[in-house]
Amino acid sequence: MSEHLHPSLKSSPGTVAPEGGSLVTAWTLGALALLGFGPLLAQFFINLWKFDTYQFFPAAMLGVLCLAVRGLEEAQLPLRPGQPWITGGLVVAFMGLLGLATWLWSPWLGVLAWLLAWQAGVWWLGGWSLVRSLLPAWFLWLTVVPPPLSFDQKFALQLQEWAVFGSSHVLAWLAVPHSLIGTLIEIPGRQLLVEEACSGINSVLFMTSTCVFYAMWRRRSLVFLAVLYALTIGCVLAGNLVRITSGAWLVFNWDIDLFSGPRHEALGMGLTAVYLGFIVAAEAVLGRLSGRPGGGGGMLGDGQSSGVAWQDSLSHWRPARRVVWLAVPLALLFAGQVVQMRQHVAGPRVINPIIVHRASNDPKEY
């Protein structure tokens, strides 16, 4: 029978033969995920859409899918299931966290439980080899999960301060008379408000996800990603400074307003194109400097393609009958989530229990 398999799938001493897994296993695991995490994930993404800074998440989820499919193609076959005690520990961890997320009605905790469940399932199916292959997709998913303690909002406020004071220094160099009042830049006849959206936080978060995707797609290592990311954020912050400074200079000298209307939108789109081009160019330059201009090496520096289709990886998954018992506790949690959703649908929701309480006039939350 081995003569009908791809050369990389033929049995050899010490390998584990496929156990009869198929698309049935994939559908079963998908159904269990929907049963246990559906309401929490749905509410998480609904809440996430309320924030302009995270409205890029559909593109990020498409990137997760692309990286996951490519990861399955790079998995080393036949798959070797991970140690049962690690699988058990991960199951206990994600079930406990999922129960807490359901009790508190916290989609943020629900997403963390889902990410743990992802690793539990992948480890159960293929051990470290499959975890390593799908780690880029898992890592990209993290870029749409807001940090605890409102760190993203604090960072946005910090970016506002940097943008205002940085622009002030450049305007002084350009001999543009102005004064600062908080986040207001006052020039003769005009007051320019540097709002949160103008702080650059939108671009920073979007380019974070883009940088991670592109580096993972090019099979770059974590060290390579760290250098590329530092350069990308530097480019974004510099671009935001140029946008605010040039806008104030044009208003003062030519009465051309780049802070509102179609010109503002066009400038934002143009800068986004510049940032994307910078990521591609910087990756190419760093690739030549590192001796890998064509990419490769993998996220952990040891990635190699197995040269098989992703469907072949699915065919080597373990039979789903061993995890069907999870449907019982997940169904109970699903019922609890539905009850909690109905109770909170008309009132305020605490999505991140670690988050600092906000003022009553700020109803938004993750």
BAFIPA-177456 format. One record per residue (C-alpha): chain; residue in one letter; x, y, z. Coordinates in steps of 0.5 Angstrom, whole numbers, always signed. Each point is the difference from the previous one (the first is absolute). Layout:
# residues N
chain / resn / u / v / w
A / a / X / Y / Z
...
This chain:
# residues 366
chain / resn / u / v / w
A / m / +0 / +0 / +0
A / s / +6 / +5 / +1
A / e / +1 / +0 / -7
A / h / -6 / +4 / -1
A / l / +2 / +5 / +5
A / h / +4 / +7 / -1
A / p / +8 / -2 / +1
A / s / +0 / +4 / +6
A / l / -6 / -4 / +3
A / k / +3 / -7 / -1
A / s / +1 / -4 / +6
A / s / +7 / +0 / +3
A / p / +3 / -3 / +7
A / g / -2 / +3 / +6
A / t / -6 / +4 / -4
A / v / -7 / +0 / +2
A / a / -5 / -2 / -5
A / p / -6 / +4 / -1
A / e / -6 / -2 / +4
A / g / -6 / +1 / -5
A / g / -1 / +7 / +1
A / s / -4 / +4 / -5
A / l / -4 / +6 / -2
A / v / -5 / -3 / +6
A / t / +5 / +2 / +5
A / a / +1 / +7 / -3
A / w / -8 / +1 / +0
A / t / +0 / -3 / +7
A / l / +5 / +5 / +3
A / g / -3 / +6 / -3
A / a / -7 / -2 / +3
A / l / +3 / -1 / +7
A / a / +3 / +7 / -1
A / l / -6 / +3 / -3
A / l / -4 / -3 / +6
A / g / +5 / +2 / +6
A / f / +2 / +7 / -3
A / g / -5 / +2 / -5
A / p / -4 / +6 / +4
A / l / +6 / +2 / +4
A / l / +4 / +1 / -7
A / a / -6 / +3 / -3
A / q / +0 / +5 / +5
A / f / +7 / +2 / +0
A / f / +0 / +1 / -7
A / i / -6 / +4 / +0
A / n / +3 / +5 / +6
A / l / +7 / +0 / -4
A / w / -4 / +3 / -6
A / k / -2 / +6 / +4
A / f / +7 / +2 / +1
A / d / +3 / +4 / -7
A / t / +7 / -3 / +3
A / y / -2 / -7 / -1
A / q / -4 / +0 / -6
A / f / +5 / -3 / -4
A / f / -1 / -7 / +3
A / p / -4 / -3 / -6
A / a / +6 / +1 / -4
A / a / +4 / -3 / +6
A / m / -4 / -6 / +1
A / l / +1 / -2 / -8
A / g / +7 / +1 / +1
A / v / -1 / -5 / +6
A / l / -3 / -5 / -5
A / c / +5 / +1 / -5
A / l / +6 / -2 / +5
A / a / -4 / -6 / +3
A / v / -1 / -3 / -7
A / r / +7 / +1 / -2
A / g / +2 / -3 / +7
A / l / -4 / -6 / -1
A / e / +4 / -1 / -7
A / e / +7 / +1 / +4
A / a / -2 / -5 / +5
A / q / +5 / -6 / +1
A / l / -4 / -6 / -2
A / p / -2 / -5 / +3
A / l / -2 / +4 / +6
A / r / +2 / -2 / +7
A / p / -5 / +1 / +5
A / g / +2 / +4 / +6
A / q / +1 / -3 / +7
A / p / -7 / -1 / +4
A / w / +2 / +3 / +6
A / i / +1 / +7 / -4
A / t / -6 / -1 / -3
A / g / -4 / -1 / +6
A / g / +3 / +6 / +3
A / l / -2 / +5 / -5
A / v / -7 / -3 / +0
A / v / +0 / +1 / +7
A / a / +2 / +7 / -1
A / f / -4 / +2 / -6
A / m / -6 / -3 / +3
A / g / +1 / +4 / +7
A / l / +1 / +7 / -4
A / l / -6 / -1 / -4
A / g / -4 / -2 / +6
A / l / +2 / +7 / +3
A / a / -1 / +4 / -6
A / t / -7 / -3 / +0
A / w / -1 / +2 / +7
A / l / +2 / +7 / -1
A / w / -2 / +0 / -7
A / s / +7 / +2 / -2
A / p / +1 / -1 / -8
A / w / +7 / +3 / +1
A / l / +1 / -6 / +5
A / g / -4 / -4 / -5
A / v / +5 / +1 / -5
A / l / +6 / -2 / +4
A / a / -3 / -6 / +2
A / w / -1 / -1 / -8
A / l / +7 / +1 / -1
A / l / +2 / -5 / +5
A / a / -5 / -5 / -3
A / w / +3 / +1 / -7
A / q / +7 / -2 / +3
A / a / -3 / -6 / +4
A / g / -4 / -3 / -6
A / v / +7 / +1 / -5
A / w / +4 / -3 / +6
A / w / -5 / -6 / +0
A / l / +0 / -1 / -7
A / g / +7 / +1 / -2
A / g / +5 / +2 / +6
A / w / +5 / +5 / -1
A / s / +1 / -1 / -7
A / l / -7 / +2 / -2
A / v / +0 / +6 / +6
A / r / +6 / +2 / -4
A / s / -3 / +0 / -6
A / l / -6 / +4 / +2
A / l / +3 / +5 / +5
A / p / +1 / +6 / -5
A / a / -8 / +0 / -1
A / w / -1 / -1 / +7
A / f / +5 / +6 / +1
A / l / -3 / +4 / -5
A / w / -7 / -1 / +4
A / l / +3 / +3 / +6
A / t / +1 / +7 / -4
A / v / -8 / +1 / +1
A / v / +0 / -1 / +7
A / p / +0 / +6 / +4
A / p / +5 / +0 / +6
A / p / -3 / +0 / +7
A / l / +0 / +7 / +5
A / s / -2 / +4 / -6
A / f / +7 / +0 / -3
A / d / -2 / +2 / -7
A / q / -3 / +6 / +3
A / k / +5 / +2 / +4
A / f / +5 / -1 / -6
A / a / -5 / +4 / -4
A / l / +1 / +6 / +5
A / q / +7 / -1 / +0
A / l / +0 / +1 / -8
A / q / -4 / +6 / +0
A / e / +5 / +3 / +5
A / w / +6 / -2 / -4
A / a / -3 / +3 / -7
A / v / -2 / +6 / +3
A / f / +7 / +2 / +3
A / g / +3 / -3 / -6
A / s / -4 / +4 / -4
A / s / +2 / +6 / +4
A / h / +7 / -1 / -1
A / v / +0 / -1 / -7
A / l / -5 / +6 / -1
A / a / +5 / +5 / +4
A / w / +5 / -3 / -5
A / l / -4 / +2 / -6
A / a / -1 / +7 / +3
A / v / -8 / -1 / +1
A / p / -2 / +4 / +6
A / h / -5 / -4 / +5
A / s / -1 / -2 / +7
A / l / -2 / -6 / +3
A / i / -7 / -1 / +5
A / g / +0 / -7 / +2
A / t / -1 / -4 / -7
A / l / -2 / +6 / -4
A / i / +5 / +4 / -4
A / e / -2 / +7 / -1
A / i / +3 / +4 / -6
A / p / -2 / +7 / -2
A / g / -8 / -1 / -2
A / r / +0 / -7 / +1
A / q / -1 / -6 / +6
A / l / +3 / -6 / -2
A / l / -3 / -6 / +4
A / v / +5 / -6 / +0
A / e / -6 / -6 / +2
A / e / +1 / -7 / +2
A / a / +0 / -2 / -8
A / c / +5 / +5 / -2
A / s / +5 / -3 / +6
A / g / +2 / -6 / -5
A / i / -3 / -5 / +4
A / n / -5 / -3 / -6
A / s / +6 / +0 / -4
A / v / +5 / -3 / +5
A / l / -5 / -6 / +2
A / f / -2 / -1 / -8
A / m / +8 / +0 / -2
A / t / +1 / -5 / +6
A / s / -5 / -5 / -3
A / t / +3 / +1 / -7
A / c / +7 / +0 / +2
A / v / -1 / -7 / +4
A / f / -4 / -3 / -6
A / y / +5 / +2 / -5
A / a / +6 / -3 / +4
A / m / -3 / -6 / +2
A / w / -2 / -1 / -7
A / r / +7 / +1 / -2
A / r / +2 / -5 / +5
A / r / +4 / +4 / +4
A / s / +2 / -1 / +7
A / l / -2 / +4 / +6
A / v / +7 / +4 / +0
A / f / -1 / +2 / -7
A / l / -7 / +2 / +2
A / a / +2 / +4 / +6
A / v / +5 / +4 / -4
A / l / -5 / +1 / -6
A / y / -6 / +2 / +5
A / a / +5 / +5 / +3
A / l / +1 / +3 / -6
A / t / -7 / +0 / -2
A / i / -2 / +4 / +6
A / g / +5 / +5 / -1
A / c / -2 / +1 / -7
A / v / -8 / +1 / +2
A / l / +2 / +5 / +6
A / a / +4 / +4 / -5
A / g / -5 / +0 / -5
A / n / -5 / +2 / +5
A / l / +4 / +6 / +2
A / v / +1 / +2 / -7
A / r / -7 / +0 / -1
A / i / -2 / +4 / +6
A / t / +6 / +5 / -1
A / s / -1 / +1 / -8
A / g / -8 / +1 / +1
A / a / +2 / +5 / +5
A / w / +5 / +4 / -4
A / l / -5 / -1 / -6
A / v / -6 / +3 / +4
A / f / +5 / +6 / +2
A / n / +3 / +2 / -7
A / w / -5 / -2 / -5
A / d / -7 / -1 / +4
A / i / +0 / -7 / -3
A / d / -3 / -5 / +6
A / l / +2 / -7 / +0
A / f / -3 / -2 / +7
A / s / -7 / -1 / -3
A / g / -4 / -2 / -6
A / p / +2 / -4 / -6
A / r / +7 / +3 / +0
A / h / +1 / -3 / +7
A / e / -3 / -7 / -2
A / a / +5 / +0 / -6
A / l / +6 / +2 / +4
A / g / -2 / -6 / +5
A / m / +0 / -5 / -6
A / g / +6 / +3 / -3
A / l / +4 / -1 / +6
A / t / -3 / -7 / +1
A / a / +3 / -2 / -7
A / v / +6 / +3 / +2
A / y / +1 / -4 / +6
A / l / -2 / -6 / -3
A / g / +5 / +1 / -5
A / f / +5 / +1 / +5
A / i / -1 / -6 / +3
A / v / +1 / -4 / -6
A / a / +6 / +4 / -2
A / a / +3 / -1 / +7
A / e / -1 / -7 / +0
A / a / +4 / -1 / -6
A / v / +6 / +4 / +2
A / l / +0 / -4 / +7
A / g / -1 / -6 / -4
A / r / +6 / +1 / -4
A / l / +4 / +3 / +6
A / s / -2 / -7 / +4
A / g / +2 / -4 / -6
A / r / -7 / -3 / -2
A / p / -3 / +5 / -5
A / g / -5 / -5 / -2
A / g / -3 / -1 / +7
A / g / +0 / -7 / +4
A / g / +3 / -2 / +6
A / g / -7 / +0 / +4
A / m / -3 / +4 / +6
A / l / +5 / -4 / +4
A / g / +6 / -1 / -5
A / d / -1 / -7 / -1
A / g / -6 / +0 / -5
A / q / +0 / -5 / -6
A / s / -6 / -1 / -5
A / s / -2 / -7 / -1
A / g / -3 / +1 / -7
A / v / -7 / -3 / +1
A / a / -7 / +3 / -1
A / w / -3 / +2 / +7
A / q / -6 / -5 / -2
A / d / +6 / -5 / +1
A / s / +1 / +3 / +7
A / l / -7 / -1 / +2
A / s / +0 / -7 / -2
A / h / +5 / -2 / +5
A / w / -4 / +3 / +6
A / r / -2 / -4 / +5
A / p / -8 / -3 / +1
A / a / -4 / +5 / +3
A / r / -4 / -5 / +4
A / r / +5 / +1 / +6
A / v / -2 / +7 / +1
A / v / -7 / +0 / -1
A / w / -1 / -1 / +7
A / l / +1 / +8 / +1
A / a / -6 / +1 / -4
A / v / -4 / -1 / +7
A / p / +4 / +6 / +4
A / l / +0 / +4 / -6
A / a / -7 / +0 / -1
A / l / -1 / +2 / +7
A / l / +4 / +6 / +0
A / f / -3 / +2 / -7
A / a / -7 / +0 / +4
A / g / +3 / +4 / +5
A / q / +3 / +5 / -5
A / v / -7 / +1 / -3
A / v / -3 / +1 / +6
A / q / +6 / +5 / +2
A / m / -1 / +3 / -7
A / r / -7 / +1 / +1
A / q / +1 / +4 / +7
A / h / +5 / +4 / -2
A / v / -3 / +2 / -7
A / a / -3 / +7 / +2
A / g / +5 / +2 / +6
A / p / +8 / +1 / +0
A / r / +4 / -6 / -1
A / v / +7 / -1 / +4
A / i / +4 / -3 / -6
A / n / +7 / +0 / +4
A / p / -1 / -1 / +7
A / i / +7 / +2 / +1
A / i / -1 / +7 / -3
A / v / +0 / +6 / +4
A / h / -7 / +3 / +1
A / r / -2 / +6 / -5
A / a / -4 / +6 / +1
A / s / -7 / -1 / -1
A / n / +0 / +5 / -6
A / d / +4 / -5 / -4
A / p / -4 / -6 / -1
A / k / +4 / -4 / -5
A / e / +4 / -6 / +2
A / y / +3 / -6 / -3
